[in-house]
Amino acid sequence: MTHKKRKDVKDRLSRIEGHIAGIQRMIDEDRECSELLTQIAAVRAALDTVGKILLEDHLESCMVEAVKSGNYEEFLEDLKKALSRFL
């Protein structure tokens, strides 16, 4: 299955990785807790965005393929499990 948004996801994850490194530096620099919490909230929001992009891509590619192949019931069960973990 080809995922159309793979590059976007990888790019966003790379930025998140850099953001995490920045938080680690902030800890080494004894920055204020409120600043750290703000940056952690930004990382969480960024990860949520990546999850939404993956979900959208999954629905646009995998769901369409599952419906075409008649394998949508198994797909829906997998999707429900994934959503319960994500949400």
C-alpha positions as CSV (number, residue, x, y, z in Angstrom):
1,M,0.0,0.0,0.0
2,T,1.4,3.4,-1.0
3,H,0.7,6.1,1.6
4,K,0.5,9.5,0.0
5,K,1.5,11.5,3.0
6,R,4.5,9.5,4.1
7,K,6.9,12.4,3.4
8,D,4.8,14.9,5.3
9,V,4.7,12.5,8.3
10,K,8.5,11.9,8.2
11,D,9.2,15.6,7.9
12,R,6.9,16.4,10.9
13,L,8.5,13.6,13.0
14,S,11.9,15.0,12.2
15,R,10.8,18.4,13.5
16,I,9.3,16.8,16.6
17,E,12.6,15.0,17.2
18,G,14.4,18.4,17.0
19,H,11.9,19.8,19.4
20,I,12.5,17.0,21.9
21,A,16.2,17.7,21.7
22,G,15.5,21.4,22.4
23,I,13.5,20.4,25.5
24,Q,16.4,18.3,26.7
25,R,18.7,21.3,26.2
26,M,16.2,23.4,28.2
27,I,16.4,21.0,31.0
28,D,20.2,21.1,31.0
29,E,20.0,24.9,31.1
30,D,17.6,24.8,34.1
31,R,14.9,26.6,32.3
32,E,11.6,27.4,34.0
33,C,9.2,24.6,34.5
34,S,6.4,26.6,32.8
35,E,8.6,27.0,29.7
36,L,9.2,23.2,29.6
37,L,5.6,22.4,30.0
38,T,4.7,24.8,27.2
39,Q,7.2,23.0,24.9
40,I,5.9,19.6,26.0
41,A,2.4,20.7,25.1
42,A,3.7,21.8,21.7
43,V,5.2,18.4,21.1
44,R,2.0,16.7,22.1
45,A,0.0,18.8,19.7
46,A,2.5,18.1,16.9
47,L,2.2,14.3,17.6
48,D,-1.6,14.6,17.5
49,T,-1.3,16.3,14.2
50,V,0.8,13.5,12.9
51,G,-1.7,11.0,14.1
52,K,-4.5,12.8,12.3
53,I,-2.5,12.9,9.1
54,L,-1.8,9.1,9.4
55,L,-5.5,8.5,10.0
56,E,-6.5,10.5,7.0
57,D,-4.0,8.8,4.9
58,H,-5.1,5.4,6.2
59,L,-8.7,6.1,5.4
60,E,-7.9,7.5,1.9
61,S,-5.7,4.6,0.9
62,C,-6.2,1.5,3.1
63,M,-10.0,1.9,3.6
64,V,-10.6,2.4,-0.1
65,E,-8.5,-0.7,-0.9
66,A,-10.3,-2.7,1.7
67,V,-13.7,-1.8,0.3
68,K,-12.6,-2.6,-3.2
69,S,-11.3,-6.0,-2.1
70,G,-14.3,-6.7,0.0
71,N,-12.2,-7.0,3.1
72,Y,-13.7,-4.0,4.9
73,E,-15.0,-5.8,8.0
74,E,-11.5,-6.9,9.1
75,F,-10.3,-3.4,8.2
76,L,-13.0,-1.8,10.4
77,E,-12.0,-4.0,13.4
78,D,-8.4,-3.0,13.0
79,L,-9.3,0.7,12.6
80,K,-11.5,0.6,15.8
81,K,-8.6,-0.9,17.8
82,A,-6.2,1.7,16.5
83,L,-8.6,4.5,17.2
84,S,-9.2,3.3,20.8
85,R,-5.5,3.4,21.4
86,F,-5.0,6.8,19.7
87,L,-7.9,8.6,21.3
